[in-house]
Amino acid sequence: MPATRKPMKIVAKISKSSVFHCQQCGDCCVGRGGILVKPGDIKAMAALLALPEAEFCRRFVEASALGPRLTAADGVCIFLMPGGLCRVHSVKPFICRRWPFLPAILMDPDELEYAKTACPGLNPNCSHEEFVEEALVHSVKEKDG
């Protein structure tokens, strides 16, 4: 019965995309509180740009009440390029890799509803339960990958 397994894989792929499919619009690069960065993020982005970490921090990182964050130009991440693409996409910060599966959205259905108004990649019809289930799948894949 191998023929029945292939359709199940297809259904799983459809199910995943029914919650979130990135539109590369760049809207998430305009975040409340900014794009927070961890030391490993800084190291990876500095290496990608062939800059010493201290120079990278001087040019692209600023202090905030929540911790270090990428500088912004007119409220937009400094690495957002025209067309909605990210200059450091291959090593983007942890918070960017996690989007939209952030703790506040996972814990609060109202936060998901707010996120749906800001992110065209979120299915406006998905329930909070479906969103949380997809986050678990995403988390497992990130650990395995």
Buried (B, 14 or more C-beta within 10 A) or exposed (E): EEEEEEEEEEEEEEEBEEBBEEEEEBBBBBBEEBBBBEEEBBBBBBEBBEBEBEEBBEEBBEEEEEEBBBEBEEEBBBBBEEEBEBBBEEBBBEBBEBBBBBEEBBEEBEBBEBBBEBBEBBBEEBEBEBBBBBBEBBEEEEEEE
